[in-house]
Amino acid sequence: MRLNFTCTHGRSERGKGCHGQRPKPKGKIVTLIVAMCMTGVVASLMFEGGTNTEAFLF
């Protein structure tokens, strides 16, 4: 998940296109892995960066 959300779609009048640029993402990427059961959250793990096999099996 990125911590700096940017809209990827815009609105315009009917029949007209919406044109423009959006800022490039400059924020950190954070991964959140959560284990849940019927009673709620059992465990959670949050770390900076993307998920790979090594991080997921931690």
N, C-alpha and C positions, 0 to 999 in steps of 0.2 A: 504494500500500500504506500502510496506517496503521501507525504505530509503537506504538500502544497497543491491543493486541488485546483484544476483549471478546467473551465467549461470547454468541451470539444464541439458543441453544437450551438448555433445561435438562432434567433428568430428574425423573421422579416415579414413584410406584407405579403398577402396571398398573391402568388404569381411572380414574385420577385425573389431572386436568389440572395442569400446572405453571404457576404464576402468579408474577409478580414484575416488577421493573423492572431495567433495566440502565443503567449510567452512560452519559451522552452522550459521544461521542468528543471529546476535548479536545486530542489530540496533533496533530502535524504530518503532512501527507500528503507522501510521498516517491515519486517515479517512478523506476523502474529499467528502462532499455532495454538489452538485451544482444544482441549478434550472436554466434551460435554456428556451429561447423562440426563435422565428425566428430572433430577432434582436441581440441575444447574451446571455451572462450570466446575470441573473437577481439577483441572490443571491448565496452566497457560505458560507460554514461552514467547518472549518478544526479544528480537535482536535486530541490529542494523544490518542491512544488506538483503540480498535475495536468498531464496531457499534452494539448496542443492542437497544431494543425498547425504553428505556428511552432516549438514545442519539439521536435516529432518530426523536422522537416526540418533541425534544427540540425546 
